[in-house]
Amino acid sequence: MVITSAENEKVKKFKKLQKKKYRDEYNQYIVEGHHLILEAFKRGAIEELIVMEGKDLPGVVAADDK
């Protein structure tokens, strides 16, 4: 599935998860980078995996752009 709209529900949730308030509320978090993803996988902590290639999700600011 290709996400092209900032109005997509997954994009909206991803944007919320950038704030601690929502990470605590949903008990979910964002993991970036091969090493951290692999460690989360080994511990069975991955509920959903979204792979971004080339471009950021629409309307989402990358952590290193803040």
All heavy atoms as TSV, in Angstrom:
chain	resi	resn	atom	element	x	y	z
A	1	MET	N	N	0.848	-1.178	0.000
A	1	MET	CA	C	0.000	0.000	0.000
A	1	MET	C	C	0.894	1.241	0.000
A	1	MET	O	O	1.851	1.315	0.751
A	1	MET	CB	C	-0.886	-0.004	1.245
A	1	MET	CG	C	-1.647	1.290	1.404
A	1	MET	SD	S	-2.977	1.271	2.597
A	1	MET	CE	C	-2.136	1.467	4.128
A	2	VAL	N	N	0.556	2.200	-0.826
A	2	VAL	CA	C	1.299	3.450	-0.896
A	2	VAL	C	C	0.435	4.546	-0.287
A	2	VAL	O	O	-0.727	4.715	-0.667
A	2	VAL	CB	C	1.657	3.806	-2.359
A	2	VAL	CG1	C	2.344	5.146	-2.420
A	2	VAL	CG2	C	2.521	2.721	-2.965
A	3	ILE	N	N	0.990	5.269	0.666
A	3	ILE	CA	C	0.276	6.372	1.320
A	3	ILE	C	C	0.695	7.665	0.633
A	3	ILE	O	O	1.875	7.989	0.569
A	3	ILE	CB	C	0.602	6.423	2.816
A	3	ILE	CG1	C	0.131	5.126	3.493
A	3	ILE	CG2	C	-0.037	7.637	3.460
A	3	ILE	CD1	C	0.557	4.989	4.927
A	4	THR	N	N	-0.296	8.419	0.148
A	4	THR	CA	C	0.016	9.654	-0.571
A	4	THR	C	C	-0.658	10.880	0.030
A	4	THR	O	O	-0.416	11.984	-0.414
A	4	THR	CB	C	-0.413	9.538	-2.049
A	4	THR	OG1	O	-1.818	9.272	-2.104
A	4	THR	CG2	C	0.353	8.426	-2.752
A	5	SER	N	N	-1.488	10.692	1.038
A	5	SER	CA	C	-2.250	11.809	1.596
A	5	SER	C	C	-1.938	12.019	3.070
A	5	SER	O	O	-1.863	11.067	3.846
A	5	SER	CB	C	-3.751	11.541	1.438
A	5	SER	OG	O	-4.502	12.496	2.151
A	6	ALA	N	N	-1.809	13.274	3.461
A	6	ALA	CA	C	-1.609	13.608	4.873
A	6	ALA	C	C	-2.882	13.348	5.679
A	6	ALA	O	O	-2.852	13.336	6.907
A	6	ALA	CB	C	-1.191	15.065	5.013
A	7	GLU	N	N	-4.004	13.125	5.002
A	7	GLU	CA	C	-5.274	12.848	5.671
A	7	GLU	C	C	-5.472	11.355	5.948
A	7	GLU	O	O	-6.464	10.968	6.555
A	7	GLU	CB	C	-6.434	13.396	4.831
A	7	GLU	CG	C	-6.379	14.903	4.653
A	7	GLU	CD	C	-6.302	15.654	5.979
A	7	GLU	OE1	O	-7.097	15.344	6.890
A	7	GLU	OE2	O	-5.434	16.527	6.113
A	8	ASN	N	N	-4.547	10.529	5.530
A	8	ASN	CA	C	-4.609	9.096	5.780
A	8	ASN	C	C	-4.558	8.848	7.288
A	8	ASN	O	O	-3.796	9.484	8.012
A	8	ASN	CB	C	-3.424	8.419	5.078
A	8	ASN	CG	C	-3.424	6.931	5.261
A	8	ASN	OD1	O	-3.091	6.441	6.334
A	8	ASN	ND2	N	-3.768	6.214	4.210
A	9	GLU	N	N	-5.367	7.912	7.782
A	9	GLU	CA	C	-5.441	7.643	9.227
A	9	GLU	C	C	-4.101	7.189	9.802
A	9	GLU	O	O	-3.751	7.521	10.919
A	9	GLU	CB	C	-6.532	6.611	9.525
A	9	GLU	CG	C	-7.941	7.137	9.288
A	9	GLU	CD	C	-8.259	8.385	10.098
A	9	GLU	OE1	O	-7.947	8.443	11.305
A	9	GLU	OE2	O	-8.841	9.322	9.512
A	10	LYS	N	N	-3.331	6.420	9.043
A	10	LYS	CA	C	-2.013	5.983	9.528
A	10	LYS	C	C	-1.073	7.173	9.676
A	10	LYS	O	O	-0.299	7.248	10.623
A	10	LYS	CB	C	-1.412	4.937	8.597
A	10	LYS	CG	C	-2.111	3.593	8.662
A	10	LYS	CD	C	-1.362	2.558	7.863
A	10	LYS	CE	C	-2.058	1.224	7.887
A	10	LYS	NZ	N	-2.028	0.565	9.174
A	11	VAL	N	N	-1.137	8.115	8.752
A	11	VAL	CA	C	-0.295	9.311	8.831
A	11	VAL	C	C	-0.694	10.146	10.041
A	11	VAL	O	O	0.160	10.620	10.791
A	11	VAL	CB	C	-0.390	10.150	7.533
A	11	VAL	CG1	C	0.345	11.475	7.686
A	11	VAL	CG2	C	0.155	9.368	6.355
A	12	LYS	N	N	-1.987	10.294	10.260
A	12	LYS	CA	C	-2.466	11.077	11.409
A	12	LYS	C	C	-1.969	10.454	12.722
A	12	LYS	O	O	-1.519	11.161	13.619
A	12	LYS	CB	C	-3.991	11.154	11.406
A	12	LYS	CG	C	-4.548	12.043	10.326
A	12	LYS	CD	C	-6.064	12.049	10.391
A	12	LYS	CE	C	-6.670	12.908	9.320
A	12	LYS	NZ	N	-8.144	12.918	9.402
A	13	LYS	N	N	-2.063	9.127	12.824
A	13	LYS	CA	C	-1.605	8.459	14.042
A	13	LYS	C	C	-0.095	8.590	14.195
A	13	LYS	O	O	0.408	8.833	15.289
A	13	LYS	CB	C	-2.012	6.993	14.040
A	13	LYS	CG	C	-1.704	6.295	15.343
A	13	LYS	CD	C	-2.272	4.902	15.380
A	13	LYS	CE	C	-2.006	4.244	16.703
A	13	LYS	NZ	N	-2.506	2.877	16.733
A	14	PHE	N	N	0.652	8.436	13.109
A	14	PHE	CA	C	2.103	8.580	13.136
A	14	PHE	C	C	2.484	9.968	13.644
A	14	PHE	O	O	3.386	10.126	14.458
A	14	PHE	CB	C	2.659	8.332	11.730
A	14	PHE	CG	C	4.151	8.289	11.665
A	14	PHE	CD1	C	4.845	7.118	11.906
A	14	PHE	CD2	C	4.863	9.431	11.356
A	14	PHE	CE1	C	6.224	7.079	11.835
A	14	PHE	CE2	C	6.250	9.407	11.286
A	14	PHE	CZ	C	6.925	8.229	11.527
A	15	LYS	N	N	1.786	10.985	13.168
A	15	LYS	CA	C	2.057	12.357	13.603
A	15	LYS	C	C	1.803	12.497	15.105
A	15	LYS	O	O	2.567	13.133	15.820
A	15	LYS	CB	C	1.209	13.338	12.809
A	15	LYS	CG	C	1.707	13.510	11.376
A	15	LYS	CD	C	0.757	14.188	10.445
A	15	LYS	CE	C	0.311	15.560	10.828
A	15	LYS	NZ	N	-0.467	16.221	9.750
A	16	LYS	N	N	0.718	11.875	15.579
A	16	LYS	CA	C	0.416	11.932	17.014
A	16	LYS	C	C	1.502	11.245	17.838
A	16	LYS	O	O	1.874	11.713	18.905
A	16	LYS	CB	C	-0.937	11.277	17.311
A	16	LYS	CG	C	-2.119	12.118	16.949
A	16	LYS	CD	C	-3.399	11.408	17.370
A	16	LYS	CE	C	-4.610	12.266	17.120
A	16	LYS	NZ	N	-5.850	11.576	17.562
A	17	LEU	N	N	2.016	10.114	17.337
A	17	LEU	CA	C	3.011	9.355	18.081
A	17	LEU	C	C	4.348	10.090	18.213
A	17	LEU	O	O	5.211	9.659	18.969
A	17	LEU	CB	C	3.232	7.981	17.454
A	17	LEU	CG	C	2.089	6.992	17.649
A	17	LEU	CD1	C	2.347	5.725	16.848
A	17	LEU	CD2	C	1.873	6.678	19.116
A	18	GLN	N	N	4.506	11.203	17.531
A	18	GLN	CA	C	5.700	12.016	17.706
A	18	GLN	C	C	5.657	12.770	19.032
A	18	GLN	O	O	6.670	13.288	19.480
A	18	GLN	CB	C	5.862	12.983	16.538
A	18	GLN	CG	C	6.195	12.262	15.245
A	18	GLN	CD	C	6.346	13.200	14.078
A	18	GLN	OE1	O	5.620	14.175	13.942
A	18	GLN	NE2	N	7.308	12.909	13.225
A	19	LYS	N	N	4.482	12.786	19.681
A	19	LYS	CA	C	4.319	13.462	20.978
A	19	LYS	C	C	4.205	12.423	22.089
A	19	LYS	O	O	3.480	11.444	21.974
A	19	LYS	CB	C	3.068	14.332	20.958
A	19	LYS	CG	C	3.148	15.457	19.955
A	19	LYS	CD	C	1.911	16.304	19.996
A	19	LYS	CE	C	2.034	17.426	18.976
A	19	LYS	NZ	N	0.846	18.258	18.959
A	20	LYS	N	N	4.911	12.669	23.175
A	20	LYS	CA	C	4.933	11.735	24.308
A	20	LYS	C	C	3.537	11.444	24.840
A	20	LYS	O	O	3.214	10.317	25.195
A	20	LYS	CB	C	5.819	12.275	25.429
A	20	LYS	CG	C	5.954	11.303	26.591
A	20	LYS	CD	C	6.853	11.839	27.659
A	20	LYS	CE	C	7.067	10.936	28.836
A	20	LYS	NZ	N	6.114	9.910	29.129
A	21	LYS	N	N	2.690	12.450	24.877
A	21	LYS	CA	C	1.320	12.297	25.373
A	21	LYS	C	C	0.613	11.131	24.675
A	21	LYS	O	O	-0.027	10.297	25.318
A	21	LYS	CB	C	0.550	13.599	25.140
A	21	LYS	CG	C	-0.923	13.513	25.364
A	21	LYS	CD	C	-1.601	14.823	24.983
A	21	LYS	CE	C	-3.098	14.693	25.032
A	21	LYS	NZ	N	-3.785	15.928	24.660
A	22	TYR	N	N	0.737	11.068	23.360
A	22	TYR	CA	C	0.053	10.026	22.597
A	22	TYR	C	C	0.787	8.699	22.660
A	22	TYR	O	O	0.150	7.644	22.621
A	22	TYR	CB	C	-0.166	10.478	21.153
A	22	TYR	CG	C	-1.128	11.640	21.083
A	22	TYR	CD1	C	-0.679	12.927	20.816
A	22	TYR	CD2	C	-2.489	11.456	21.319
A	22	TYR	CE1	C	-1.556	14.002	20.772
A	22	TYR	CE2	C	-3.370	12.513	21.273
A	22	TYR	CZ	C	-2.908	13.786	21.004
A	22	TYR	OH	O	-3.783	14.835	20.976
A	23	ARG	N	N	2.110	8.722	22.757
A	23	ARG	CA	C	2.840	7.462	22.939
A	23	ARG	C	C	2.403	6.799	24.237
A	23	ARG	O	O	2.200	5.589	24.288
A	23	ARG	CB	C	4.351	7.703	22.931
A	23	ARG	CG	C	4.890	8.126	21.578
A	23	ARG	CD	C	6.394	8.073	21.516
A	23	ARG	NE	N	7.066	8.889	22.497
A	23	ARG	CZ	C	7.451	10.153	22.320
A	23	ARG	NH1	N	7.218	10.764	21.171
A	23	ARG	NH2	N	8.078	10.802	23.271
A	24	ASP	N	N	2.223	7.596	25.285
A	24	ASP	CA	C	1.759	7.056	26.562
A	24	ASP	C	C	0.309	6.579	26.454
A	24	ASP	O	O	-0.044	5.514	26.966
A	24	ASP	CB	C	1.874	8.109	27.661
A	24	ASP	CG	C	3.313	8.420	28.033
A	24	ASP	OD1	O	4.217	7.641	27.672
A	24	ASP	OD2	O	3.538	9.460	28.681
A	25	GLU	N	N	-0.524	7.364	25.784
A	25	GLU	CA	C	-1.946	7.019	25.649
A	25	GLU	C	C	-2.147	5.721	24.874
A	25	GLU	O	O	-2.920	4.857	25.275
A	25	GLU	CB	C	-2.680	8.160	24.939
A	25	GLU	CG	C	-4.160	7.920	24.761
A	25	GLU	CD	C	-4.853	9.075	24.074
A	25	GLU	OE1	O	-4.483	10.242	24.321
A	25	GLU	OE2	O	-5.782	8.807	23.274
A	26	TYR	N	N	-1.444	5.573	23.754
A	26	TYR	CA	C	-1.591	4.386	22.914
A	26	TYR	C	C	-0.656	3.249	23.320
A	26	TYR	O	O	-0.781	2.141	22.816
A	26	TYR	CB	C	-1.303	4.725	21.448
A	26	TYR	CG	C	-2.246	5.724	20.828
A	26	TYR	CD1	C	-1.757	6.775	20.066
A	26	TYR	CD2	C	-3.615	5.624	20.984
A	26	TYR	CE1	C	-2.600	7.694	19.466
A	26	TYR	CE2	C	-4.475	6.539	20.398
A	26	TYR	CZ	C	-3.970	7.567	19.644
A	26	TYR	OH	O	-4.816	8.469	19.060
A	27	ASN	N	N	0.297	3.536	24.186
A	27	ASN	CA	C	1.334	2.575	24.565
A	27	ASN	C	C	2.038	2.035	23.315
A	27	ASN	O	O	2.262	0.840	23.151
A	27	ASN	CB	C	0.770	1.440	25.413
A	27	ASN	CG	C	1.850	0.652	26.105
A	27	ASN	OD1	O	2.894	1.190	26.450
A	27	ASN	ND2	N	1.621	-0.633	26.298
A	28	GLN	N	N	2.341	2.964	22.404
A	28	GLN	CA	C	3.048	2.647	21.169
A	28	GLN	C	C	4.132	3.703	20.961
A	28	GLN	O	O	4.075	4.780	21.545
A	28	GLN	CB	C	2.104	2.660	19.969
A	28	GLN	CG	C	1.055	1.577	20.020
A	28	GLN	CD	C	0.128	1.633	18.826
A	28	GLN	OE1	O	-0.094	2.678	18.232
A	28	GLN	NE2	N	-0.433	0.490	18.479
A	29	TYR	N	N	5.086	3.389	20.115
A	29	TYR	CA	C	6.165	4.329	19.861
A	29	TYR	C	C	6.715	4.112	18.462
A	29	TYR	O	O	6.392	3.145	17.794
A	29	TYR	CB	C	7.277	4.183	20.901
A	29	TYR	CG	C	7.735	2.760	21.096
A	29	TYR	CD1	C	8.789	2.242	20.370
A	29	TYR	CD2	C	7.091	1.922	21.998
A	29	TYR	CE1	C	9.202	0.935	20.532
A	29	TYR	CE2	C	7.494	0.608	22.163
A	29	TYR	CZ	C	8.546	0.130	21.428
A	29	TYR	OH	O	8.943	-1.169	21.579
A	30	ILE	N	N	7.525	5.053	18.025
A	30	ILE	CA	C	8.144	5.000	16.707
A	30	ILE	C	C	9.595	4.583	16.877
A	30	ILE	O	O	10.293	5.114	17.731
A	30	ILE	CB	C	8.077	6.386	16.031
A	30	ILE	CG1	C	6.614	6.813	15.868
A	30	ILE	CG2	C	8.810	6.375	14.692
A	30	ILE	CD1	C	6.453	8.266	15.506
A	31	VAL	N	N	10.025	3.626	16.080
A	31	VAL	CA	C	11.413	3.175	16.103
A	31	VAL	C	C	11.996	3.445	14.725
A	31	VAL	O	O	11.411	3.073	13.720
A	31	VAL	CB	C	11.500	1.670	16.430
A	31	VAL	CG1	C	12.930	1.195	16.361
A	31	VAL	CG2	C	10.901	1.382	17.791
A	32	GLU	N	N	13.137	4.111	14.689
A	32	GLU	CA	C	13.785	4.420	13.421
A	32	GLU	C	C	15.184	3.818	13.400
A	32	GLU	O	O	15.878	3.823	14.404
A	32	GLU	CB	C	13.909	5.938	13.244
A	32	GLU	CG	C	12.572	6.658	13.216
A	32	GLU	CD	C	12.754	8.144	13.068
A	32	GLU	OE1	O	13.346	8.564	12.054
A	32	GLU	OE2	O	12.307	8.884	13.957
A	33	GLY	N	N	15.576	3.315	12.257
A	33	GLY	CA	C	16.925	2.773	12.092
A	33	GLY	C	C	16.932	1.256	12.153
A	33	GLY	O	O	16.206	0.640	12.929
A	34	HIS	N	N	17.793	0.664	11.326
A	34	HIS	CA	C	17.861	-0.797	11.214
A	34	HIS	C	C	18.136	-1.485	12.543
A	34	HIS	O	O	17.486	-2.471	12.887
A	34	HIS	CB	C	18.943	-1.200	10.202
A	34	HIS	CG	C	18.648	-0.738	8.830
A	34	HIS	ND1	N	19.436	0.176	8.180
A	34	HIS	CD2	C	17.645	-1.044	7.987
A	34	HIS	CE1	C	18.934	0.411	6.991
A	34	HIS	NE2	N	17.852	-0.318	6.837
A	35	HIS	N	N	19.095	-0.970	13.303
A	35	HIS	CA	C	19.495	-1.617	14.552
A	35	HIS	C	C	18.340	-1.624	15.560
A	35	HIS	O	O	18.039	-2.672	16.157
A	35	HIS	CB	C	20.715	-0.918	15.150
A	35	HIS	CG	C	21.113	-1.445	16.492
A	35	HIS	ND1	N	21.699	-2.677	16.653
A	35	HIS	CD2	C	20.967	-0.925	17.734
A	35	HIS	CE1	C	21.908	-2.889	17.943
A	35	HIS	NE2	N	21.481	-1.831	18.615
A	36	LEU	N	N	17.681	-0.490	15.749
A	36	LEU	CA	C	16.589	-0.421	16.721
A	36	LEU	C	C	15.389	-1.256	16.289
A	36	LEU	O	O	14.738	-1.894	17.126
A	36	LEU	CB	C	16.176	1.037	16.945
A	36	LEU	CG	C	17.226	1.909	17.616
A	36	LEU	CD1	C	16.744	3.354	17.689
A	36	LEU	CD2	C	17.561	1.388	19.003
A	37	ILE	N	N	15.115	-1.284	14.995
A	37	ILE	CA	C	14.012	-2.110	14.494
A	37	ILE	C	C	14.313	-3.588	14.735
A	37	ILE	O	O	13.455	-4.346	15.193
A	37	ILE	CB	C	13.746	-1.827	13.008
A	37	ILE	CG1	C	13.201	-0.402	12.848
A	37	ILE	CG2	C	12.786	-2.856	12.412
A	37	ILE	CD1	C	13.152	0.090	11.421
A	38	LEU	N	N	15.542	-4.003	14.468
A	38	LEU	CA	C	15.932	-5.393	14.695
A	38	LEU	C	C	15.803	-5.768	16.171
A	38	LEU	O	O	15.286	-6.838	16.511
A	38	LEU	CB	C	17.363	-5.629	14.211
A	38	LEU	CG	C	17.898	-7.046	14.354
A	38	LEU	CD1	C	17.029	-8.040	13.593
A	38	LEU	CD2	C	19.332	-7.121	13.866
A	39	GLU	N	N	16.228	-4.894	17.059
A	39	GLU	CA	C	16.118	-5.173	18.493
A	39	GLU	C	C	14.653	-5.272	18.932
A	39	GLU	O	O	14.290	-6.150	19.714
A	39	GLU	CB	C	16.840	-4.100	19.304
A	39	GLU	CG	C	18.359	-4.160	19.179
A	39	GLU	CD	C	18.932	-5.504	19.608
A	39	GLU	OE1	O	18.529	-6.040	20.658
A	39	GLU	OE2	O	19.786	-6.036	18.879
A	40	ALA	N	N	13.804	-4.378	18.415
A	40	ALA	CA	C	12.374	-4.433	18.743
A	40	ALA	C	C	11.761	-5.734	18.220
A	40	ALA	O	O	10.951	-6.369	18.907
A	40	ALA	CB	C	11.657	-3.219	18.157
A	41	PHE	N	N	12.165	-6.147	17.022
A	41	PHE	CA	C	11.679	-7.394	16.439
A	41	PHE	C	C	12.074	-8.589	17.300
A	41	PHE	O	O	11.268	-9.475	17.583
A	41	PHE	CB	C	12.200	-7.553	15.012
A	41	PHE	CG	C	11.764	-8.826	14.357
A	41	PHE	CD1	C	10.480	-8.959	13.875
A	41	PHE	CD2	C	12.642	-9.892	14.235
A	41	PHE	CE1	C	10.066	-10.148	13.271
A	41	PHE	CE2	C	12.243	-11.078	13.638
A	41	PHE	CZ	C	10.948	-11.196	13.154
A	42	LYS	N	N	13.329	-8.619	17.738
A	42	LYS	CA	C	13.824	-9.724	18.569
A	42	LYS	C	C	13.032	-9.852	19.864
A	42	LYS	O	O	12.865	-10.951	20.386
A	42	LYS	CB	C	15.298	-9.520	18.904
A	42	LYS	CG	C	16.240	-9.772	17.750
A	42	LYS	CD	C	17.678	-9.508	18.176
A	42	LYS	CE	C	18.659	-9.675	17.063
A	42	LYS	NZ	N	20.034	-9.336	17.503
A	43	ARG	N	N	12.540	-8.733	20.380
A	43	ARG	CA	C	11.788	-8.737	21.640
A	43	ARG	C	C	10.280	-8.883	21.433
A	43	ARG	O	O	9.513	-8.837	22.366
A	43	ARG	CB	C	12.087	-7.459	22.413
A	43	ARG	CG	C	13.492	-7.460	22.987
A	43	ARG	CD	C	13.872	-6.119	23.571
A	43	ARG	NE	N	15.151	-6.132	24.250
A	43	ARG	CZ	C	16.335	-6.307	23.685
A	43	ARG	NH1	N	16.419	-6.528	22.399
A	43	ARG	NH2	N	17.450	-6.269	24.381
A	44	GLY	N	N	9.866	-9.031	20.183
A	44	GLY	CA	C	8.437	-9.192	19.889
A	44	GLY	C	C	7.636	-7.920	20.114
A	44	GLY	O	O	6.446	-7.974	20.391
A	45	ALA	N	N	8.294	-6.779	20.001
A	45	ALA	CA	C	7.643	-5.512	20.316
A	45	ALA	C	C	7.064	-4.802	19.100
A	45	ALA	O	O	6.519	-3.723	19.214
A	45	ALA	CB	C	8.639	-4.580	21.005
A	46	ILE	N	N	7.155	-5.399	17.916
A	46	ILE	CA	C	6.658	-4.740	16.718
A	46	ILE	C	C	5.214	-5.160	16.467
A	46	ILE	O	O	4.916	-6.324	16.251
A	46	ILE	CB	C	7.538	-5.060	15.494
A	46	ILE	CG1	C	8.917	-4.438	15.685
A	46	ILE	CG2	C	6.878	-4.539	14.208
A	46	ILE	CD1	C	9.878	-4.664	14.553
A	47	GLU	N	N	4.326	-4.165	16.523
A	47	GLU	CA	C	2.908	-4.396	16.257
A	47	GLU	C	C	2.592	-4.128	14.781
A	47	GLU	O	O	1.789	-4.805	14.168
A	47	GLU	CB	C	2.079	-3.456	17.133
A	47	GLU	CG	C	0.595	-3.615	16.986
A	47	GLU	CD	C	-0.157	-2.729	17.943
A	47	GLU	OE1	O	0.143	-2.751	19.142
A	47	GLU	OE2	O	-1.034	-2.008	17.477
A	48	GLU	N	N	3.239	-3.099	14.251
A	48	GLU	CA	C	3.031	-2.721	12.857
A	48	GLU	C	C	4.337	-2.156	12.329
A	48	GLU	O	O	5.047	-1.454	13.041
A	48	GLU	CB	C	1.934	-1.661	12.769
A	48	GLU	CG	C	1.617	-1.199	11.386
A	48	GLU	CD	C	0.445	-0.226	11.349
A	48	GLU	OE1	O	0.147	0.401	12.373
A	48	GLU	OE2	O	-0.156	-0.115	10.273
A	49	LEU	N	N	4.643	-2.448	11.091
A	49	LEU	CA	C	5.875	-1.954	10.489
A	49	LEU	C	C	5.519	-1.133	9.261
A	49	LEU	O	O	4.835	-1.615	8.361
A	49	LEU	CB	C	6.774	-3.122	10.098
A	49	LEU	CG	C	8.118	-2.776	9.464
A	49	LEU	CD1	C	8.986	-2.001	10.445
A	49	LEU	CD2	C	8.825	-4.042	9.016
A	50	ILE	N	N	5.953	0.119	9.257
A	50	ILE	CA	C	5.767	0.994	8.108
A	50	ILE	C	C	7.152	1.311	7.577
A	50	ILE	O	O	8.009	1.792	8.311
A	50	ILE	CB	C	5.033	2.295	8.496
A	50	ILE	CG1	C	3.637	1.964	9.015
A	50	ILE	CG2	C	4.975	3.245	7.307
A	50	ILE	CD1	C	2.891	3.153	9.553
A	51	VAL	N	N	7.369	1.029	6.321
A	51	VAL	CA	C	8.675	1.266	5.704
A	51	VAL	C	C	8.560	2.484	4.801
A	51	VAL	O	O	7.688	2.548	3.942
A	51	VAL	CB	C	9.131	0.039	4.885
A	51	VAL	CG1	C	10.449	0.308	4.193
A	51	VAL	CG2	C	9.211	-1.186	5.778
A	52	MET	N	N	9.438	3.447	5.034
A	52	MET	CA	C	9.471	4.636	4.194
A	52	MET	C	C	10.714	4.561	3.338
A	52	MET	O	O	11.799	4.289	3.833
A	52	MET	CB	C	9.497	5.896	5.055
A	52	MET	CG	C	8.264	6.049	5.892
A	52	MET	SD	S	8.111	7.552	6.879
A	52	MET	CE	C	9.700	8.209	7.045
A	53	GLU	N	N	10.537	4.793	2.059
A	53	GLU	CA	C	11.669	4.724	1.143
A	53	GLU	C	C	11.723	5.997	0.310
A	53	GLU	O	O	10.765	6.337	-0.365
A	53	GLU	CB	C	11.530	3.515	0.227
A	53	GLU	CG	C	12.703	3.323	-0.684
A	53	GLU	CD	C	12.557	2.074	-1.536
A	53	GLU	OE1	O	11.625	1.298	-1.330
A	53	GLU	OE2	O	13.388	1.896	-2.424
A	54	GLY	N	N	12.830	6.694	0.387
A	54	GLY	CA	C	13.024	7.862	-0.454
A	54	GLY	C	C	12.417	9.140	0.079
A	54	GLY	O	O	13.093	10.125	0.244
A	55	LYS	N	N	11.134	9.127	0.396
A	55	LYS	CA	C	10.444	10.332	0.863
A	55	LYS	C	C	9.814	10.071	2.219
A	55	LYS	O	O	9.500	8.949	2.581
A	55	LYS	CB	C	9.351	10.740	-0.117
A	55	LYS	CG	C	9.869	11.219	-1.448
A	55	LYS	CD	C	8.723	11.743	-2.267
A	55	LYS	CE	C	9.232	12.362	-3.549
A	55	LYS	NZ	N	8.161	12.951	-4.334
A	56	ASP	N	N	9.584	11.155	2.958
A	56	ASP	CA	C	8.881	11.050	4.226
A	56	ASP	C	C	7.392	10.871	3.967
A	56	ASP	O	O	6.891	11.157	2.888
A	56	ASP	CB	C	9.095	12.317	5.055
A	56	ASP	CG	C	10.537	12.465	5.504
A	56	ASP	OD1	O	11.219	11.440	5.626
A	56	ASP	OD2	O	10.968	13.598	5.731
A	57	LEU	N	N	6.681	10.431	4.993
A	57	LEU	CA	C	5.228	10.368	4.888
A	57	LEU	C	C	4.695	11.785	4.711
A	57	LEU	O	O	5.239	12.731	5.273
A	57	LEU	CB	C	4.627	9.741	6.154
A	57	LEU	CG	C	4.844	8.259	6.329
A	57	LEU	CD1	C	4.351	7.805	7.697
A	57	LEU	CD2	C	4.114	7.475	5.259
A	58	PRO	N	N	3.619	11.960	3.958
A	58	PRO	CA	C	3.090	13.299	3.730
A	58	PRO	C	C	2.689	13.978	5.031
A	58	PRO	O	O	2.022	13.379	5.861
A	58	PRO	CB	C	1.871	13.063	2.850
A	58	PRO	CG	C	1.719	11.608	2.672
A	58	PRO	CD	C	2.847	10.915	3.344
A	59	GLY	N	N	3.126	15.206	5.211
A	59	GLY	CA	C	2.734	15.991	6.381
A	59	GLY	C	C	3.457	15.627	7.658
A	59	GLY	O	O	3.124	16.114	8.722
A	60	VAL	N	N	4.465	14.760	7.615
A	60	VAL	CA	C	5.183	14.331	8.808
A	60	VAL	C	C	6.616	14.862	8.749
A	60	VAL	O	O	7.297	14.719	7.745
A	60	VAL	CB	C	5.203	12.789	8.921
A	60	VAL	CG1	C	6.020	12.345	10.112
A	60	VAL	CG2	C	3.787	12.255	9.004
A	61	VAL	N	N	7.041	15.475	9.848
A	61	VAL	CA	C	8.401	16.005	9.928
A	61	VAL	C	C	9.301	14.918	10.488
A	61	VAL	O	O	9.007	14.330	11.526
A	61	VAL	CB	C	8.444	17.247	10.840
A	61	VAL	CG1	C	9.870	17.746	10.996
A	61	VAL	CG2	C	7.542	18.338	10.302
A	62	ALA	N	N	10.387	14.632	9.807
A	62	ALA	CA	C	11.336	13.615	10.288
A	62	ALA	C	C	11.988	14.094	11.578
A	62	ALA	O	O	12.169	15.288	11.786
A	62	ALA	CB	C	12.388	13.347	9.225
A	63	ALA	N	N	12.320	13.150	12.446
A	63	ALA	CA	C	12.894	13.483	13.750
A	63	ALA	C	C	14.155	14.325	13.622
A	63	ALA	O	O	14.390	15.228	14.405
A	63	ALA	CB	C	13.185	12.210	14.534
A	64	ASP	N	N	14.971	14.062	12.605
A	64	ASP	CA	C	16.209	14.811	12.465
A	64	ASP	C	C	16.003	16.174	11.787
A	64	ASP	O	O	16.926	16.953	11.680
A	64	ASP	CB	C	17.273	14.018	11.718
A	64	ASP	CG	C	16.810	13.513	10.365
A	64	ASP	OD1	O	15.647	13.758	9.992
A	64	ASP	OD2	O	17.615	12.872	9.684
A	65	ASP	N	N	14.767	16.472	11.355
A	65	ASP	CA	C	14.448	17.774	10.761
A	65	ASP	C	C	13.929	18.768	11.790
A	65	ASP	O	O	13.700	19.911	11.482
A	65	ASP	CB	C	13.398	17.629	9.666
A	65	ASP	CG	C	13.925	16.914	8.435
A	65	ASP	OD1	O	15.162	16.827	8.303
A	65	ASP	OD2	O	13.118	16.454	7.615
A	66	LYS	N	N	13.731	18.326	13.031
A	66	LYS	CA	C	13.166	19.193	14.074
A	66	LYS	C	C	14.208	20.133	14.612
A	66	LYS	O	O	15.349	19.899	14.632
A	66	LYS	CB	C	12.579	18.369	15.208
A	66	LYS	CG	C	11.341	17.635	14.773
A	66	LYS	CD	C	10.784	16.860	15.929
A	66	LYS	CE	C	9.573	16.075	15.474
A	66	LYS	NZ	N	9.029	15.247	16.476
